[in-house]
Amino acid sequence: CSSEDVFDLVSQRLAYMPAVANAKYALGMPVEDLTREAVVLEQSRDKAAAAGLPETAVVDLMMAQMKVAKAIQRREPERLEDTIDGRELLADIRPQLSALGRLQLQTLACLRHQGVLLLPAEFALFNTYLEPRQLPRDEAQLLFMSLQVLLAAP
Ligand SMILES: O=C(O)C(=O)C[C@]1(C(=O)O)C=C[C@@H](O)C=C1
């Protein structure tokens, strides 16, 4: 495993958000879904326990990813495409987000085993992975710091 694997997985998760936004718009659903967020956090806690990862740092990372996910969705222009079935799209995407979350935590557990830490200088490399997502700097920084903290946590 390498830090770039986890950079890629974080970017991949965010890549789904424009489609999630379209599905919700078609369904007339708000961006924020606290019931789903609770499910995501519960899955992450279970995986953290199984992988021996620090639970608080894992929860903080997932909360950071969901915060940025919501910001991306809110920036997405509202397009009404009558061909999209919002319910089906969401039912399709959510398991993929869960799978990506599991992969992220698996990769982070591997990095911790190897004693890998993220140096501040790697923020630039992280940004090359995030480039297609067009994130404001504070959102990219929040994600990077959450990864740094998780890797450095006792
Ligand atoms: O599943 C959704 O509905 C999403 O919008 C994705 C997501 C997430 O990042 O996992 C983001 C915001 C919601 O509040 C819940 C979950």
The ligand as a Gaussian input file, in Angstrom:
#p B3LYP/6-31G(d) Opt

LIG

0 1
 O      -25.872000       8.864000       0.495000
 C      -26.181000      10.047000       0.351000
 O      -27.334000      10.444000       0.345000
 C      -25.135000      11.067000       0.189000
 O      -25.424000      12.213000      -0.075000
 C      -23.713000      10.727000       0.474000
 C      -23.320000      11.101000       1.884000
 C      -21.910000      10.477000       2.075000
 O      -20.931000      11.167000       1.828000
 O      -21.838000       9.287000       2.415000
 C      -23.254000      12.586000       2.010000
 C      -24.253000      13.331000       2.578000
 C      -25.458000      12.748000       3.183000
 O      -25.862000      13.468000       4.308000
 C      -25.285000      11.313000       3.438000
 C      -24.275000      10.573000       2.876000

